[in-house]
């Protein structure tokens, strides 16, 4: 018998919070992207935990699809970052303010 | 629930594995946020992903653990590192440059709010508690075969849609990585050679063809070719 599910859920909550704070605090676009990956992983951990807890297939299938979507998202996001950096080298999230009102 | 009751239900190796993996995961996550160097952040992300893979194994999700290592640590982080190296974002930054006044304080407060809220949600009974709604996870064969059967029967349509999603992502990446004038990829820093020479790099055969043509051609032909090229 493995560790109780609430420990996993607590860990996932902590991981999600670290990712969210990182997203708010950091200004480097790449690091912000990595923080999004942290939050996705926290959600995955919750899915797997409930899949085990309820003996349900759906949780693990959901994680599978999250992984696919994360891969696609990273490809498109990094493409956008590359095209931004091509126009202005050394851009942070604060420098991309052309749509600023 | 008291601490002893939570731990009592688990065996000692399980508890130790969970504790170790949890520490690795959290330390890696903190490293992602607090590293001044993007490359260090990416490597710390690998550490977190491996910790989560261990937790997946601990929760009997062997297939997802393998996929986690292969896709995340093997592909996504390598893509991150590739972009970091390609863009030359190798300088350090001040981690907490306060661009907006009081941003750190607000971020910490909001983070605390998120943590408290999620933990409060975790104490309630938000799930229906219905077991095996989508099918049994255990007892029907190994983890891989159970997931595989589900993916190719119940979840066949979403599975096919993900393939379309991946194709769209590939096309989007190619479109985004091209230059606006459509002459192909390559970054300005890397493209020190004239654009005319940089363009045909995709097809190695074209260079050979042009070389052979120049050898064959007379001076007039070459001049005519140059004139044809210069207006660009």
Interface residues (C-beta under 8 A of the other chain):
Chain A: X1 X2 X3 X4 X6 X7 X8 X9 X10 X11 X13 X14 X15 X16 X17 X18 X19 X20 X21 X22 X24 X25 X26 X27 X28 X30 X31 X33 X34 X35 X37 X38 X41 X44 X45 X48 X49 X50 X51 X52 X54 X55 X56 X57 X58 X59 X60 X61 X63 X64 X65 X67 X68 X69 X70 X71 X72 X73 X74 X75 X76 X78 X79 X80 X81 X82 X83 X85 X86 X89 X90 X92 X94
Chain B: X1 X6 X7 X9 X10 X11 X14 X15 X18 X22 X25 X26 X29 X30 X32 X33 X35 X38 X41 X42 X45 X48 X49 X52 X55 X56 X58 X59 X60 X61 X63 X64 X67 X68 X71 X72 X75 X76 X79 X80 X83 X84 X86 X87 X88 X89 X91 X93 X95 X96 X97 X99 X103 X104 X106 X107 X108 X110 X111 X112 X114 X115 X118 X119 X122 X127 X129 X130 X131 X132 X133 X134 X135 X136 X137 X138 X143 X146 X147 X150 X151 X155 X158 X162 X165 X166 X168 X169 X170 X172 X173 X175 X176 X177 X187 X188 X189
